[in-house]
């Protein structure tokens, strides 16, 4: 849990670093060379236009993502070589997390949507310093 003394962040729990990649299989092999292993099967999320897989190793949990054919979801990050592009957090209330972020000047990048990987609602926001956060509503 995030321990900041800020009551608005109570219940935020770090989950993963999101990594954009042009080729999921090559990226899995690279991270495997550093001791990371897949924690489940890959997933496809048509609504987000991505295919992904979660990996765990000695460092933080990673979510590797590639564009589905015809999708441009990750293209802006890949063009700028911003491979580590978001930090995912479980939150108790998606609405409260979004409100907190927007009060701090964040911009919602995409309306809340149901995630295939988490089977709950998620939302991406860009903080005023450019950091992208993914809020994942914790299922009860």
C-alpha positions in Angstrom: 0.0 0.0 0.0 1.1 3.5 -0.7 2.0 5.2 2.6 2.2 8.9 2.0 0.2 10.4 4.8 -2.2 11.6 2.1 -5.7 10.2 2.9 -6.7 10.5 -0.7 -4.2 7.8 -1.6 -5.3 5.4 1.0 -5.9 2.0 -0.7 -3.6 2.6 -3.6 -1.5 -0.5 -4.1 1.2 -0.7 -6.7 0.7 -3.5 -9.2 3.0 -3.2 -12.3 5.1 -1.2 -14.7 3.6 -1.0 -18.2 6.1 -1.6 -21.0 5.3 -0.9 -24.7 7.0 -3.2 -27.1 6.9 -3.7 -30.9 7.3 -7.5 -30.5 5.9 -9.3 -27.4 7.7 -12.6 -28.0 11.1 -10.9 -28.3 10.5 -8.8 -25.2 9.5 -11.9 -23.2 12.7 -13.5 -24.2 14.7 -10.4 -23.2 13.1 -10.2 -19.8 13.5 -13.9 -19.3 17.2 -13.5 -19.7 17.0 -11.2 -16.6 15.1 -13.8 -14.6 11.5 -12.8 -15.4 8.8 -15.4 -16.0 5.2 -15.1 -17.3 2.7 -15.3 -14.5 -0.1 -16.5 -16.8 -1.2 -16.7 -20.4 -1.0 -13.7 -22.7 -4.3 -11.8 -23.2 -5.9 -9.8 -26.0 -8.0 -6.7 -25.2 -9.7 -5.6 -28.4 -11.2 -2.5 -26.8 -7.8 -1.2 -25.9 -6.2 -2.5 -29.1 -3.4 -4.4 -27.3 -2.0 -7.9 -26.6 -0.1 -8.4 -23.3 1.4 -10.6 -20.7 2.5 -10.1 -17.1 5.9 -11.1 -15.9 7.5 -11.4 -12.4 11.1 -11.5 -11.4 13.5 -9.9 -8.9 12.2 -6.4 -9.7 8.6 -5.0 -10.0 5.9 -6.9 -11.9 5.9 -6.0 -15.5 3.1 -5.8 -18.1 4.5 -6.2 -21.6 2.1 -4.8 -24.3 2.1 -4.7 -28.1 -0.4 -3.2 -30.5 -2.9 -5.5 -32.2 -2.7 -5.4 -36.0 -4.2 -2.1 -37.1 -4.1 -0.5 -33.6 -2.1 2.6 -32.8 -2.6 2.5 -29.0 1.1 2.2 -28.2 2.5 3.9 -31.3 3.1 7.3 -29.7 5.1 5.8 -27.0 7.1 3.5 -29.3 7.9 6.4 -31.6 9.3 8.4 -28.7 11.1 5.3 -27.4 9.2 5.5 -24.1 9.0 1.9 -23.4 8.2 2.2 -19.7 5.1 4.2 -20.1 2.7 3.7 -17.1 2.5 2.6 -13.5 -0.5 0.5 -12.6 -2.2 0.8 -9.2 -5.1 -1.2 -7.7 -7.6 1.3 -6.1 -10.7 0.8 -4.0 -12.7 3.4 -5.9 -12.0 4.3 -9.5 -14.0 7.4 -9.2 -12.1 8.6 -6.1 -8.7 7.9 -7.8 -9.7 9.8 -10.9 -11.0 12.7 -8.8 -7.8 12.8 -6.8 -5.7 12.8 -10.0 -7.8 15.5 -11.6 -7.6 17.7 -8.5 -3.8 17.5 -9.0 -4.1 18.6 -12.7 -4.2 15.2 -14.3 -5.9 14.6 -17.6 -8.0 11.5 -18.2 -6.5 9.8 -21.3 -9.4 7.4 -21.9 -12.8 7.0 -20.2 -13.0 4.1 -17.7 -13.3 0.8 -19.5 -13.6 -2.9 -18.6 -10.2 -4.6 -18.8 -9.8 -8.1 -20.2 -6.7 -8.7 -18.0 -8.2 -7.6 -14.7 -11.9 -8.2 -15.4 -12.7 -4.9 -13.7 -12.8 -1.2 -14.7 -9.6 0.6 -15.4 -8.7 4.2 -16.4 -5.5 5.9 -17.5 -4.6 9.4 -16.4 -1.6 11.6 -17.3 -0.4 13.6 -14.3 0.8 17.1 -14.9 4.5 16.0 -14.8 3.8 13.6 -17.7 3.6 10.4 -15.6 0.8 8.0 -16.8 -1.0 6.1 -14.1 -3.4 3.2 -14.7 -6.1 2.9 -12.0 -7.5 -0.7 -11.6 -10.6 -0.9 -9.6 -10.2 -3.7 -7.1 -13.0 -6.2 -7.3 -14.8 -6.8 -4.1 
